Amino acid sequence: PNNYTHYENAGICYYTAKDYKNAVIYFDKAIKFPTANTGKSEFFKAMSYIALGNKSAGCSALQAAKAKKYPGVDAQIAQYCK
């Protein structure tokens, strides 16, 4: 419970299984950790929201991933956040 990567990995598992609603829950848990500074959870949270049809929330999360300098996020912003 003290390591954000466990929550992040659980989120990735749900994301891979296309269970996007549960993925978002686990990405949110990971994001709350001050040590979660890679932007990976924000990125996959964004992609989960986009898969759910919520582009507004997705674009907000993509911007959060960009703020943490997650690689490749600009391409997703260009594609989904016009």
DABELTA-V393488 format. One record per pair of residues at least 24 apart in sequence whose C-alpha atoms are under 10 Angstrom apart, sorted by sequence separation. I is the first residue (numbers start at 1). J is the second residue. D is the distance in Angstrom with one decimal. If there is no record, write none. Layout:
# DABELTA-V393488
i = [I/I]
j = [J/J]
d = [D/D]
This chain:
# DABELTA-V393488
i = [5/6/7/20/21/23/24/39/40/41/42/56/4/5/20/23/24/39/40/42/43/55/56/4/5/22/23/39/40/42/55/3/4/20/21/38/39/43/1/2/4/5/8/12/20/21/37/38/39/40/42/43/1/4/12/15/19/20/38/39/40/41/43/47/3/4/5/11/15/18/20/21/37/38/39/40/43/46/50/2/4/5/20/21/37/38/39/40/46/3/4/8/9/12/15/16/19/20/36/37/38/39/3/8/11/12/15/18/19/37/38/40/43/47/7/8/11/14/18/39/5/5/8/12/15/4/8/11]
j = [29/30/31/44/45/47/48/63/64/65/66/80/29/30/45/48/49/64/65/67/68/80/81/30/31/48/49/65/66/68/81/30/31/47/48/65/66/70/29/30/32/33/36/40/48/49/65/66/67/68/70/71/30/33/41/44/48/49/67/68/69/70/72/76/33/34/35/41/45/48/50/51/67/68/69/70/73/76/80/33/35/36/51/52/68/69/70/71/77/35/36/40/41/44/47/48/51/52/68/69/70/71/36/41/44/45/48/51/52/70/71/73/76/80/41/42/45/48/52/73/40/41/44/48/51/41/45/48]
d = [10.0/7.9/9.0/9.5/9.5/10.0/6.6/9.6/9.9/7.8/8.8/9.4/7.5/6.8/8.4/7.0/7.6/7.1/6.8/9.9/9.9/7.1/8.0/4.6/9.8/9.4/9.4/4.3/9.8/8.9/7.4/8.2/7.5/8.7/7.4/7.8/7.1/7.5/9.9/9.9/8.2/9.6/9.2/9.8/5.0/8.1/9.1/9.6/7.8/8.8/8.8/9.6/10.0/6.1/8.6/7.7/8.5/7.2/9.6/5.1/9.5/9.7/9.7/8.8/8.1/9.0/9.6/8.0/8.7/8.3/9.4/9.8/9.6/5.9/6.7/6.5/7.3/9.5/8.0/8.5/7.5/8.0/7.3/7.9/6.2/7.1/5.0/9.0/9.9/8.7/6.5/8.1/9.1/7.5/8.7/9.9/9.8/6.9/9.5/8.9/6.2/8.7/9.1/6.1/8.2/9.3/6.7/8.6/9.6/9.2/9.2/9.8/9.2/9.7/9.1/9.7/8.4/9.6/9.7/9.4/9.9/9.1/9.1/9.8/9.6/9.5/9.8/9.7]
